[in-house]
Every structure is written in C-alpha cells, then in structure tokens.
Amino acid sequence: MVAINVRRRLKCDRGSQLVEFALIFPLLLLVVMGVVDFGLMFQRYEVLTNAAREGARVAALPDYGSADVTARVNQYLTGTGITATTTYLTPTAVDVGGTCITLTGATVTYDYQFIGLGRLIQIVMRGSTNPLTTKTLTATARMRYEGPAGTCS
C-alpha cells in the first residue's frame, strides 16, 4: 500500500507551477530591472539633449558667452535634479556645401548610475570594474551663430 501511495505522489503534478515560477522569476525580474534602468537612462539622455539645445540657443546670440550658456543649461536642469558638466563651443566657421557658416553650441555631459542592474552586477561580481554600473551620457547641440560671420579657409 505504501508503494502505491509513493507512485501516486510521484505522478502528481501539484506544486509544479511553484517550482517553474521559482526558476523563471529571477530572470523575469532581471529583464524588468533592465527595462526600467534603460528607460530611465533614455529619459535622462533626452533631458540632456534639451538642455544642450537651450545652451546652443543662448550661444547663438552675439553678446552671450560661456558663463551665460552654462547658466542657461543649469537653469534648465534645475527642475530635473541632474547636475551635469557644460562645455561652451566657441563660434567656428564651417564650409557646408560651398557656403561658409559660423556654428556655435554647447555640450552637456552627465554620468548616469544604473539603479537596479548595476547594483545587482556589483553584488554578483565584487571587485571588478563593470561598464553597467555607470554610463557617461553626452549631448551636443550646434546652431548658426548670429554674430559676425567667420571666414572659411
């Protein structure tokens, strides 16, 4: 009688869903954390791109300089909680299809720290440098300078 009871229990599939869930859940969690991390990184990149455009708009005006561009970019980034590095691009004459135009702009750089994936990988791979813990995001915007035109060589 005991042998029949053991066979019946071995054939029974009760609890198999729980075992399958326990095997698949870590992978599902890893995918969801990756989607969230990369979504947040893309959102930060879009904010940096818009901040660079704002800086380029100020840089395109003739009486504004590096400090004004940095101030405008920081003013744009204030509401987002991002602290980035701004580089003013000095007006440069460029030959575009036979036409000489002067371009200026701004470059904004930010080190994004992954929230879930990066920390999880740091826990698993202690002591190693991992590219998934931080990513440097850089956005550059250039516009036509409204001041005196430069000369192309």
DSSP file (Angstrom, degrees, kcal/mol; ACC not computed):
  #  RESIDUE AA STRUCTURE BP1 BP2  ACC     N-H-->O    O-->H-N    N-H-->O    O-->H-N    TCO  KAPPA ALPHA  PHI   PSI    X-CA   Y-CA   Z-CA
    1    1 A M     >        0   0    0      0, 0.0     4,-1.8     0, 0.0     5,-0.1   0.000 360.0 360.0 360.0 -35.4    0.0    0.0    0.0
    2    2 A V  H  >  +     0   0    0      1,-0.2     4,-1.9     2,-0.2     5,-0.2   0.893 360.0  53.9 -67.6 -38.3    2.9    2.3    0.8
    3    3 A A  H  > S+     0   0    0      1,-0.2     4,-2.2     2,-0.2    -1,-0.2   0.877 107.8  50.1 -63.8 -38.5    4.4    1.7   -2.7
    4    4 A I  H  > S+     0   0    0      1,-0.2     4,-2.3     2,-0.2    -1,-0.2   0.896 109.2  51.9 -66.7 -40.1    1.1    2.7   -4.4
    5    5 A N  H  X S+     0   0    0     -4,-1.8     4,-1.7     2,-0.2    -2,-0.2   0.882 110.0  48.6 -63.9 -39.5    0.9    5.9   -2.4
    6    6 A V  H  X S+     0   0    0     -4,-1.9     4,-2.2     2,-0.2    -2,-0.2   0.909 111.3  49.9 -68.0 -43.0    4.5    6.8   -3.4
    7    7 A R  H  X S+     0   0    0     -4,-2.2     4,-1.9     1,-0.2    -2,-0.2   0.907 109.4  51.8 -61.7 -41.5    3.8    6.2   -7.1
    8    8 A R  H  X S+     0   0    0     -4,-2.3     4,-1.0     1,-0.2    -1,-0.2   0.894 110.7  48.0 -63.0 -39.7    0.7    8.3   -6.9
    9    9 A R  H  < S+     0   0    0     -4,-1.7    -1,-0.2     1,-0.2    -2,-0.2   0.863 109.4  52.7 -70.5 -35.8    2.6   11.2   -5.4
   10   10 A L  H  < S+     0   0    0     -4,-2.2    -1,-0.2     1,-0.2    -2,-0.2   0.848 110.9  47.3 -68.0 -32.7    5.4   10.9   -8.0
   11   11 A K  H  < S+     0   0    0     -4,-1.9    -1,-0.2    -5,-0.2    -2,-0.2   0.698  92.0  98.9 -79.5 -20.1    2.8   11.1  -10.8
   12   12 A C     <  -     0   0    0     -4,-1.0    -3,-0.0    -5,-0.2    -4,-0.0  -0.454  58.1-160.4 -71.3 137.8    1.0   14.0   -9.3
   13   13 A D    >   +     0   0    0     -2,-0.1     3,-1.7     2,-0.0     4,-0.4   0.127  41.8 136.7-106.2  20.6    2.0   17.5  -10.7
   14   14 A R  T 3  S+     0   0    0      1,-0.2    -2,-0.0    -5,-0.1     0, 0.0  -0.496  72.9  20.0 -66.1 132.6    0.7   19.5   -7.8
   15   15 A G  T 3> S+     0   0    0     -2,-0.2     4,-1.6     3,-0.0    -1,-0.2   0.361  87.1 114.8  90.7  -4.8    3.2   22.2   -7.0
   16   16 A S  H <> S+     0   0    0     -3,-1.7     4,-2.5     1,-0.2     5,-0.2   0.849  73.1  57.2 -67.9 -31.3    5.0   22.1  -10.4
   17   17 A Q  H  > S+     0   0    0     -4,-0.4     4,-2.6     1,-0.2    -1,-0.2   0.885 104.6  52.2 -64.5 -36.8    3.8   25.7  -11.1
   18   18 A L  H  > S+     0   0    0      2,-0.2     4,-2.2     1,-0.2    -1,-0.2   0.893 110.2  47.6 -66.5 -39.0    5.5   26.9   -8.0
   19   19 A V  H  X S+     0   0    0     -4,-1.6     4,-1.6     2,-0.2    -2,-0.2   0.918 112.8  48.7 -67.8 -42.7    8.8   25.3   -9.0
   20   20 A E  H  X S+     0   0    0     -4,-2.5     4,-2.2     1,-0.2     5,-0.2   0.908 111.7  49.8 -62.8 -41.6    8.5   26.7  -12.5
   21   21 A F  H  X S+     0   0    0     -4,-2.6     4,-2.9     1,-0.2    -1,-0.2   0.912 108.0  53.3 -62.6 -42.1    7.8   30.2  -11.1
   22   22 A A  H  < S+     0   0    0     -4,-2.2    -1,-0.2     1,-0.2    -2,-0.2   0.820 112.7  45.1 -64.0 -30.1   10.8   29.9   -8.7
   23   23 A L  H  < S+     0   0    0     -4,-1.6     4,-0.4    -5,-0.1    -1,-0.2   0.861 120.7  37.0 -79.2 -36.7   13.0   29.1  -11.7
   24   24 A I  H  X S+     0   0    0     -4,-2.2     4,-2.4     1,-0.1     3,-0.4   0.778  98.5  76.9 -88.5 -28.9   11.7   31.8  -14.1
   25   25 A F  H  X S+     0   0    0     -4,-2.9     4,-2.8     1,-0.2     5,-0.2   0.868  91.6  52.4 -57.1 -43.9   11.1   34.7  -11.6
   26   26 A P  H  > S+     0   0    0      0, 0.0     4,-2.1     0, 0.0    -1,-0.2   0.905 112.2  46.8 -60.1 -38.9   14.7   35.8  -11.2
   27   27 A L  H  > S+     0   0    0     -4,-0.4     4,-2.2    -3,-0.4    -2,-0.2   0.913 112.9  48.8 -67.4 -41.4   15.1   36.0  -15.0
   28   28 A L  H  X S+     0   0    0     -4,-2.4     4,-2.4     1,-0.2    -1,-0.2   0.914 111.4  50.1 -63.0 -42.3   11.9   37.9  -15.3
   29   29 A L  H  X S+     0   0    0     -4,-2.8     4,-2.5    -5,-0.2    -1,-0.2   0.890 109.1  52.1 -62.9 -39.8   13.0   40.3  -12.5
   30   30 A L  H  X S+     0   0    0     -4,-2.1     4,-2.0    -5,-0.2    -1,-0.2   0.904 110.5  47.8 -63.3 -42.5   16.3   40.8  -14.3
   31   31 A V  H  X S+     0   0    0     -4,-2.2     4,-2.3     2,-0.2    -2,-0.2   0.922 112.6  48.4 -65.1 -44.1   14.6   41.7  -17.6
   32   32 A V  H  X S+     0   0    0     -4,-2.4     4,-2.3     1,-0.2    -2,-0.2   0.912 111.7  49.6 -63.9 -42.6   12.1   44.1  -15.8
   33   33 A M  H  X S+     0   0    0     -4,-2.5     4,-2.6     1,-0.2    84,-0.4   0.888 110.9  50.9 -63.5 -37.9   15.0   45.8  -13.9
   34   34 A G  H  X S+     0   0    0     -4,-2.0     4,-2.6     2,-0.2     5,-0.3   0.907 109.7  49.1 -65.1 -42.3   16.9   46.2  -17.2
   35   35 A V  H  X S+     0   0    0     -4,-2.3     4,-2.0     2,-0.2    -2,-0.2   0.915 113.3  47.2 -63.8 -42.8   13.9   47.8  -19.0
   36   36 A V  H  X S+     0   0    0     -4,-2.3     4,-2.5     2,-0.2     5,-0.2   0.933 113.3  48.6 -64.7 -45.9   13.4   50.2  -16.1
   37   37 A D  H  X S+     0   0    0     -4,-2.6     4,-2.3     1,-0.2    -2,-0.2   0.938 114.7  43.5 -60.5 -48.6   17.2   51.1  -16.0
   38   38 A F  H  X S+     0   0    0     -4,-2.6     4,-2.3     1,-0.2    -1,-0.2   0.832 112.2  54.5 -70.4 -30.4   17.5   51.7  -19.7
   39   39 A G  H  X S+     0   0    0     -4,-2.0     4,-2.1    -5,-0.3    -1,-0.2   0.924 110.4  45.7 -64.9 -44.3   14.2   53.6  -19.7
   40   40 A L  H  X S+     0   0    0     -4,-2.5     4,-2.2     2,-0.2    -2,-0.2   0.881 111.9  52.3 -65.5 -37.7   15.4   56.0  -17.0
   41   41 A M  H  X S+     0   0    0     -4,-2.3     4,-2.2    -5,-0.2    -2,-0.2   0.918 109.6  48.7 -64.4 -41.8   18.8   56.3  -18.8
   42   42 A F  H  X S+     0   0    0     -4,-2.3     4,-2.2     2,-0.2    -2,-0.2   0.890 109.5  52.6 -64.7 -38.6   17.0   57.3  -22.1
   43   43 A Q  H  X S+     0   0    0     -4,-2.1     4,-1.9     1,-0.2    -1,-0.2   0.913 110.0  48.4 -62.6 -42.3   14.8   59.8  -20.2
   44   44 A R  H  X S+     0   0    0     -4,-2.2     4,-2.4     1,-0.2    -2,-0.2   0.888 109.2  53.5 -64.4 -38.7   18.0   61.4  -18.8
   45   45 A Y  H  X S+     0   0    0     -4,-2.2     4,-2.3     1,-0.2    -2,-0.2   0.900 107.5  50.6 -63.5 -40.0   19.6   61.5  -22.2
   46   46 A E  H  X S+     0   0    0     -4,-2.2     4,-2.2     2,-0.2    -1,-0.2   0.888 109.4  50.9 -64.9 -38.5   16.5   63.3  -23.6
   47   47 A V  H  X S+     0   0    0     -4,-1.9     4,-2.3     2,-0.2    -2,-0.2   0.915 110.7  49.1 -63.7 -42.6   16.8   65.9  -20.8
   48   48 A L  H  X S+     0   0    0     -4,-2.4     4,-2.5     2,-0.2    -2,-0.2   0.895 109.2  52.8 -63.6 -39.7   20.5   66.4  -21.6
   49   49 A T  H  X S+     0   0    0     -4,-2.3     4,-2.0     1,-0.2    -2,-0.2   0.923 110.9  46.3 -61.9 -44.4   19.7   66.8  -25.3
   50   50 A N  H  X S+     0   0    0     -4,-2.2     4,-2.2     2,-0.2    -1,-0.2   0.882 111.5  51.9 -66.0 -37.6   17.1   69.5  -24.5
   51   51 A A  H  X S+     0   0    0     -4,-2.3     4,-2.3     2,-0.2    -2,-0.2   0.901 108.5  51.2 -64.8 -40.1   19.5   71.2  -22.1
   52   52 A A  H  X S+     0   0    0     -4,-2.5     4,-2.3     2,-0.2    89,-0.2   0.885 109.1  51.4 -64.0 -38.0   22.2   71.3  -24.8
   53   53 A R  H  X S+     0   0    0     -4,-2.0     4,-2.2     2,-0.2    -2,-0.2   0.912 108.8  50.4 -64.2 -42.0   19.7   72.8  -27.2
   54   54 A E  H  X S+     0   0    0     -4,-2.2     4,-1.6     1,-0.2    -2,-0.2   0.914 111.6  48.4 -61.9 -41.8   18.8   75.5  -24.7
   55   55 A G  H  X S+     0   0    0     -4,-2.3     4,-2.5     1,-0.2    -2,-0.2   0.885 110.1  51.8 -64.8 -38.3   22.5   76.2  -24.2
   56   56 A A  H  X S+     0   0    0     -4,-2.3     4,-1.7     2,-0.2    -2,-0.2   0.856 105.0  56.3 -67.1 -34.8   23.0   76.4  -28.0
   57   57 A R  H  < S+     0   0    0     -4,-2.2     4,-0.4     2,-0.2    -1,-0.2   0.907 112.1  41.9 -62.8 -41.0   20.2   78.9  -28.3
   58   58 A V  H >< S+     0   0    0     -4,-1.6     3,-1.3     1,-0.2    -2,-0.2   0.896 112.5  54.4 -71.7 -40.1   21.9   81.2  -25.9
   59   59 A A  H 3< S+     0   0    0     -4,-2.5    -2,-0.2     1,-0.3    -1,-0.2   0.781  99.0  63.7 -65.2 -25.9   25.3   80.6  -27.5
   60   60 A A  T 3< S+     0   0    0     -4,-1.7    86,-3.1    -5,-0.1    -1,-0.3   0.689  84.6  90.8 -72.7 -17.5   24.0   81.6  -30.9
   61   61 A L  S X  S-     0   0    0     -3,-1.3     3,-1.1    -4,-0.4    86,-0.1  -0.589  80.7-129.8 -82.3 142.8   23.3   85.1  -29.7
   62   62 A P  T 3  S+     0   0    0      0, 0.0    -1,-0.1     0, 0.0    85,-0.0   0.783  98.2  47.5 -67.7 -30.8   26.2   87.6  -30.2
   63   63 A D  T 3  S+     0   0    0      2,-0.0     2,-0.3    84,-0.0    -4,-0.1   0.209  93.8  90.3-100.1  17.7   26.5   89.1  -26.8
   64   64 A Y    <   -     0   0    0     -3,-1.1     2,-0.1    -6,-0.2     0, 0.0  -0.860  51.4-177.1-115.7 148.5   26.5   85.9  -24.7
   65   65 A G     >  -     0   0    0     -2,-0.3     4,-2.0    25,-0.0     5,-0.2  -0.420  46.8 -62.8-126.9-159.8   29.4   83.8  -23.6
   66   66 A S  H  > S+     0   0    0      1,-0.2     4,-2.5     2,-0.2     5,-0.2   0.877 126.3  52.4 -61.1 -43.0   30.4   80.7  -21.8
   67   67 A A  H  > S+     0   0    0      1,-0.2     4,-2.3     2,-0.2    -1,-0.2   0.884 109.8  49.7 -64.0 -38.3   29.0   81.7  -18.4
   68   68 A D  H  > S+     0   0    0      2,-0.2     4,-2.3     1,-0.2    -1,-0.2   0.893 111.0  49.1 -67.2 -39.7   25.6   82.6  -19.9
   69   69 A V  H  X S+     0   0    0     -4,-2.0     4,-2.4     2,-0.2    -2,-0.2   0.934 112.7  47.4 -65.4 -45.7   25.4   79.2  -21.7
   70   70 A T  H  X S+     0   0    0     -4,-2.5     4,-2.5     1,-0.2     5,-0.2   0.896 111.5  51.3 -62.6 -40.6   26.3   77.3  -18.5
   71   71 A A  H  X S+     0   0    0     -4,-2.3     4,-2.2    -5,-0.2    -1,-0.2   0.910 110.6  48.1 -63.7 -42.2   23.8   79.3  -16.5
   72   72 A R  H  X S+     0   0    0     -4,-2.3     4,-2.0     2,-0.2    -2,-0.2   0.905 112.5  48.3 -66.8 -40.9   21.0   78.6  -19.0
   73   73 A V  H  X S+     0   0    0     -4,-2.4     4,-2.3     2,-0.2    -2,-0.2   0.929 113.6  47.1 -64.3 -44.6   21.8   74.8  -19.1
   74   74 A N  H  X S+     0   0    0     -4,-2.5     4,-1.1     1,-0.2    -2,-0.2   0.865 109.7  54.0 -65.3 -35.4   21.9   74.7  -15.3
   75   75 A Q  H  < S+     0   0    0     -4,-2.2     4,-0.5    -5,-0.2     3,-0.3   0.899 110.5  46.8 -64.1 -40.1   18.6   76.6  -15.1
   76   76 A Y  H  < S+     0   0    0     -4,-2.0     3,-0.5     1,-0.2     4,-0.2   0.894 114.4  47.1 -67.2 -39.5   17.0   74.1  -17.4
   77   77 A L  H >X>S+     0   0    0     -4,-2.3     5,-1.1     1,-0.2     3,-1.0   0.608  89.1  86.9 -79.5 -11.3   18.4   71.1  -15.4
   78   78 A T  G ><5S+     0   0    0     -4,-1.1     3,-0.6    -3,-0.3    -1,-0.2   0.895  89.0  47.8 -57.3 -44.3   17.4   72.5  -12.0
   79   79 A G  G 345S+     0   0    0     -4,-0.5    -1,-0.3    -3,-0.5    -2,-0.1   0.660 109.0  54.9 -72.6 -15.9   13.9   71.0  -12.1
   80   80 A T  G <45S-     0   0    0     -3,-1.0    -1,-0.2    -4,-0.2    -2,-0.2   0.637 102.4-124.4 -94.3 -15.2   15.2   67.6  -13.2
   81   81 A G  T <<5 +     0   0    0     -4,-1.0     2,-0.4    -3,-0.6    -3,-0.1   0.626  65.0 135.7  81.3  12.9   17.6   67.0  -10.3
   82   82 A I      < -     0   0    0     -5,-1.1     2,-0.6    -8,-0.1    -1,-0.3  -0.806  40.5-161.7 -97.7 134.1   20.5   66.4  -12.8
   83   83 A T        +     0   0    0     -2,-0.4     2,-0.2    -3,-0.1    -9,-0.0  -0.964  26.1 168.3-112.5 114.3   23.9   68.0  -12.2
   84   84 A A        -     0   0    0     -2,-0.6     2,-0.5    26,-0.1    26,-0.2  -0.750  36.9-110.8-124.9 167.9   25.9   68.0  -15.4
   85   85 A T  E     -A  109   0A   0     24,-2.7    24,-2.7    -2,-0.2     2,-0.4  -0.870  30.9-156.0-100.3 130.9   29.0   69.4  -16.9
   86   86 A T  E     -A  108   0A   0     -2,-0.5     2,-0.5    22,-0.2    22,-0.2  -0.902   6.8-166.4-112.5 135.4   28.6   72.0  -19.7
   87   87 A T  E     -A  107   0A   0     20,-2.9    20,-2.5    -2,-0.4     2,-0.4  -0.983  15.8-139.7-120.7 125.5   31.1   72.9  -22.3
   88   88 A Y  E     -A  106   0A   0     -2,-0.5     2,-0.7    18,-0.2    18,-0.2  -0.687  12.2-143.8 -82.1 130.2   30.7   76.0  -24.5
   89   89 A L  E     -A  105   0A   0     16,-2.7    16,-1.3    -2,-0.4     3,-0.1  -0.864  19.9-132.0 -97.0 114.1   31.6   75.5  -28.1
   90   90 A T  E     -     0   0A   0     -2,-0.7    13,-0.1    14,-0.2     2,-0.1  -0.266  36.7 -84.6 -64.0 149.7   33.2   78.7  -29.5
   91   91 A P  E     -     0   0A   0      0, 0.0     2,-0.4     0, 0.0    13,-0.2  -0.338  54.0-174.9 -58.7 130.1   32.0   80.0  -32.8
   92   92 A T  E     -A  103   0A   0     11,-2.7    11,-2.8    -3,-0.1     2,-0.3  -0.995  24.9-125.7-133.1 131.9   33.7   78.2  -35.6
   93   93 A A  E     -A  102   0A   0     -2,-0.4     2,-0.4     9,-0.2     9,-0.3  -0.612  32.9-174.4 -76.9 132.3   33.4   78.9  -39.4
   94   94 A V  E     -A  101   0A   0      7,-3.7     7,-2.7    -2,-0.3     2,-0.7  -0.987  25.0-131.4-132.3 137.9   32.5   75.8  -41.3
   95   95 A D  E     -A  100   0A   0     -2,-0.4     2,-0.6     5,-0.2     5,-0.2  -0.805  27.3-178.0 -89.2 114.7   32.2   75.2  -45.0
   96   96 A V  E >  S-A   99   0A   0      3,-3.5     3,-1.5    -2,-0.7    -2,-0.0  -0.903  70.2 -33.4-117.7 101.7   28.8   73.5  -45.7
   97   97 A G  T 3  S-     0   0    0     -2,-0.6    -1,-0.1     1,-0.3     3,-0.1   0.860 125.1 -43.9  58.8  39.2   28.3   72.6  -49.4
   98   98 A G  T 3  S+     0   0    0      1,-0.3     2,-0.5     0, 0.0    -1,-0.3   0.367 119.7 107.4  88.6  -5.4   30.2   75.7  -50.6
   99   99 A T  E <   -A   96   0A   0     -3,-1.5    -3,-3.5     2,-0.0     2,-0.7  -0.911  63.7-139.5-109.4 132.3   28.6   78.0  -48.1
  100  100 A C  E     +A   95   0A   0     -2,-0.5     2,-0.3    -5,-0.2    -5,-0.2  -0.806  30.5 168.1 -92.9 118.2   30.6   79.4  -45.2
  101  101 A I  E     -A   94   0A   0     -7,-2.7    -7,-3.7    -2,-0.7     2,-0.5  -0.905  31.4-128.2-125.7 157.9   28.5   79.5  -41.9
  102  102 A T  E     -A   93   0A   0     -2,-0.3    43,-3.4    43,-0.3     2,-0.3  -0.928  26.8-167.4-108.5 123.9   29.6   80.0  -38.3
  103  103 A L  E     +AB  92 144A   0    -11,-2.8   -11,-2.7    -2,-0.5     2,-0.3  -0.845  12.2 167.2-112.4 147.7   28.4   77.5  -35.8
  104  104 A T  E     + B   0 143A   0     39,-2.5    39,-3.3    -2,-0.3     2,-0.3  -0.912  12.9 131.2-144.2 170.2   28.4   77.6  -32.0
  105  105 A G  E     -AB  89 142A   0    -16,-1.3   -16,-2.7    -2,-0.3     2,-0.3  -0.965  41.1 -85.3 174.6-157.6   26.7   75.5  -29.3
  106  106 A A  E     -AB  88 141A   0     35,-2.0    35,-2.4    -2,-0.3     2,-0.4  -0.992  14.8-150.7-146.4 149.0   27.0   73.5  -26.1
  107  107 A T  E     -AB  87 140A   0    -20,-2.5   -20,-2.9    -2,-0.3     2,-0.4  -0.991  13.8-163.7-121.1 130.3   27.9   70.0  -25.0
  108  108 A V  E     -AB  86 139A   0     31,-3.0    31,-2.6    -2,-0.4     2,-0.4  -0.959   5.3-168.8-117.5 130.5   26.4   68.6  -21.8
  109  109 A T  E     +AB  85 138A   0    -24,-2.7   -24,-2.7    -2,-0.4     2,-0.3  -0.955   8.1 173.4-123.8 137.7   27.9   65.6  -20.1
  110  110 A Y  E     - B   0 137A   0     27,-2.6    27,-3.6    -2,-0.4     2,-0.8  -0.998  28.2-135.5-144.6 136.7   26.3   63.5  -17.3
  111  111 A D  E     - B   0 136A   0     -2,-0.3     2,-0.4    25,-0.2    25,-0.2  -0.840  25.2-156.6 -94.1 108.5   27.4   60.3  -15.5
  112  112 A Y  E     - B   0 135A   0     23,-3.1    23,-2.5    -2,-0.8     2,-0.6  -0.720   1.1-152.2 -87.2 130.4   24.3   58.1  -15.2
  113  113 A Q  E     - B   0 134A   0     -2,-0.4    21,-0.2    21,-0.2    20,-0.1  -0.910  19.0-125.1-104.4 121.1   24.4   55.4  -12.5
  114  114 A F        -     0   0    0     19,-1.8     5,-0.2    -2,-0.6   -77,-0.0  -0.393  18.2-156.1 -63.9 139.0   22.3   52.4  -13.1
  115  115 A I  S    S+     0   0    0    -82,-0.1     4,-0.4     3,-0.1    -1,-0.1   0.965  77.2   7.0 -84.8 -58.6   19.8   51.8  -10.3
  116  116 A G  S  > S+     0   0    0    -83,-0.3     4,-2.4     2,-0.1     5,-0.2   0.930 129.6  43.5 -94.4 -55.5   19.0   48.1  -10.4
  117  117 A L  H  > S+     0   0    0    -84,-0.4     4,-2.6     1,-0.2     5,-0.2   0.916 114.0  50.1 -61.8 -46.1   21.1   46.3  -12.9
  118  118 A G  H  > S+     0   0    0      1,-0.2     4,-2.0     2,-0.2    -1,-0.2   0.905 113.4  45.1 -61.8 -43.0   24.4   48.0  -12.0
  119  119 A R  H  > S+     0   0    0     -4,-0.4     4,-2.0     2,-0.2    -1,-0.2   0.887 112.5  51.7 -69.4 -38.2   24.0   47.3   -8.3
  120  120 A L  H  X S+     0   0    0     -4,-2.4     4,-2.1     1,-0.2    -2,-0.2   0.914 111.5  46.8 -63.8 -42.3   22.9   43.7   -8.9
  121  121 A I  H  X S+     0   0    0     -4,-2.6     4,-3.1     1,-0.2    -1,-0.2   0.863 109.2  55.0 -68.9 -34.9   26.0   43.1  -11.1
  122  122 A Q  H  < S+     0   0    0     -4,-2.0    -1,-0.2    -5,-0.2    -2,-0.2   0.885 109.0  48.4 -63.0 -37.5   28.2   44.8   -8.4
  123  123 A I  H  < S+     0   0    0     -4,-2.0     3,-0.5     1,-0.2    -2,-0.2   0.925 116.9  41.4 -67.6 -44.0   26.9   42.3   -5.8
  124  124 A V  H  < S+     0   0    0     -4,-2.1     2,-0.7     1,-0.3    -2,-0.2   0.910 123.1  38.1 -70.9 -42.6   27.5   39.3   -8.1
  125  125 A M  S >< S-     0   0    0     -4,-3.1     3,-1.3    -5,-0.2    -1,-0.3  -0.626  83.3-170.4-111.9  71.6   30.9   40.5   -9.4
  126  126 A R  T 3   +     0   0    0     -2,-0.7     3,-0.1    -3,-0.5    -3,-0.1  -0.346  67.5  11.7 -64.9 137.9   32.6   42.1   -6.4
  127  127 A G  T 3  S+     0   0    0      1,-0.2     2,-0.3    -5,-0.1    -1,-0.2   0.328  98.8 113.5  83.3  -8.3   35.8   44.0   -7.0
  128  128 A S    <   -     0   0    0     -3,-1.3     2,-0.5    -6,-0.2    -1,-0.2  -0.717  69.8-119.2 -98.6 149.7   35.5   44.0  -10.8
  129  129 A T        -     0   0    0     -2,-0.3    -3,-0.0    -3,-0.1    -1,-0.0  -0.739  35.5-168.8 -84.1 129.0   35.0   47.2  -12.9
  130  130 A N    >   -     0   0    0     -2,-0.5     3,-1.3     1,-0.1     4,-0.5  -0.966  27.2-146.6-125.5 132.1   31.8   46.8  -14.8
  131  131 A P  T 3  S+     0   0    0      0, 0.0     3,-0.1     0, 0.0    -1,-0.1   0.645  95.9  67.7 -70.8 -11.6   30.6   49.0  -17.6
  132  132 A L  T 3  S+     0   0    0      1,-0.2   -14,-0.1   -14,-0.1   -18,-0.1   0.373  85.6  68.4 -90.6   6.9   27.0   48.5  -16.5
  133  133 A T  S <  S+     0   0    0     -3,-1.3   -19,-1.8     1,-0.3     2,-0.3   0.860 113.4   9.2 -89.6 -39.2   27.4   50.4  -13.2
  134  134 A T  E     -B  113   0A   0     -4,-0.5     2,-0.4   -21,-0.2    -1,-0.3  -0.977  60.8-167.5-137.2 153.1   27.8   53.9  -14.8
  135  135 A K  E     -B  112   0A   0    -23,-2.5   -23,-3.1    -2,-0.3     2,-0.6  -0.990  20.8-133.1-140.1 129.6   27.4   55.3  -18.3
  136  136 A T  E     -B  111   0A   0     -2,-0.4     2,-0.5   -25,-0.2   -25,-0.2  -0.748  22.0-159.8 -85.9 119.0   28.6   58.7  -19.4
  137  137 A L  E     -B  110   0A   0    -27,-3.6   -27,-2.6    -2,-0.6     2,-0.4  -0.854   9.5-174.9-100.5 132.4   25.9   60.4  -21.4
  138  138 A T  E     -B  109   0A   0     -2,-0.5     2,-0.4   -29,-0.2   -29,-0.2  -0.994   6.2-176.3-131.6 129.9   26.9   63.3  -23.7
  139  139 A A  E     -B  108   0A   0    -31,-2.6   -31,-3.0    -2,-0.4     2,-0.4  -0.993   4.3-171.0-126.7 132.2   24.6   65.5  -25.8
  140  140 A T  E     -B  107   0A   0     -2,-0.4     2,-0.4   -33,-0.2   -33,-0.2  -0.973   3.2-176.2-124.1 135.9   25.8   68.2  -28.2
  141  141 A A  E     -B  106   0A   0    -35,-2.4   -35,-2.0    -2,-0.4     2,-0.4  -0.999   3.3-171.3-130.9 135.3   23.8   70.9  -29.9
  142  142 A R  E     +B  105   0A   0     -2,-0.4     2,-0.3   -37,-0.2   -37,-0.3  -0.960   5.1 178.4-125.5 144.0   25.1   73.4  -32.5
  143  143 A M  E     -B  104   0A   0    -39,-3.3   -39,-2.5    -2,-0.4     2,-0.3  -0.940  40.5 -85.2-138.7 161.7   23.3   76.4  -34.0
  144  144 A R  E     -B  103   0A   0     -2,-0.3     2,-0.3   -41,-0.2   -41,-0.3  -0.510  47.6-119.4 -69.8 130.3   24.2   79.1  -36.5
  145  145 A Y        -     0   0    0    -43,-3.4   -43,-0.3    -2,-0.3   -84,-0.2  -0.535  15.6-156.4 -73.8 132.0   25.9   82.0  -34.8
  146  146 A E        +     0   0    0    -86,-3.1    -1,-0.1    -2,-0.3   -85,-0.1   0.451  68.6  80.3 -89.6  -2.1   24.0   85.2  -35.1
  147  147 A G  S    S-     0   0    0    -87,-0.3   -45,-0.1     1,-0.2   -84,-0.0   0.070 100.6 -32.6 -87.1-158.7   27.1   87.4  -34.6
  148  148 A P  S    S-     0   0    0      0, 0.0    -1,-0.2     0, 0.0     2,-0.1  -0.331  71.9-112.7 -61.7 137.0   29.8   88.4  -37.1
  149  149 A A        -     0   0    0     -3,-0.1     2,-0.1     1,-0.1   -56,-0.1  -0.427  25.9-135.2 -73.1 143.6   30.5   85.7  -39.6
  150  150 A G        -     0   0    0     -2,-0.1     2,-0.5   -58,-0.1   -56,-0.1  -0.335  22.1-108.4 -86.2 175.9   33.8   83.9  -39.6
  151  151 A T        -     0   0    0     -2,-0.1     2,-0.3   -58,-0.1   -58,-0.2  -0.916  22.0-137.8-111.5 134.6   35.9   83.2  -42.6
  152  152 A C              0   0    0     -2,-0.5   -58,-0.1     1,-0.1   -52,-0.1  -0.628 360.0 360.0 -85.1 145.6   36.3   79.7  -44.0
  153  153 A S              0   0    0     -2,-0.3    -1,-0.1   -60,-0.2   -59,-0.0   0.445 360.0 360.0 -99.2 360.0   39.8   78.7  -45.2
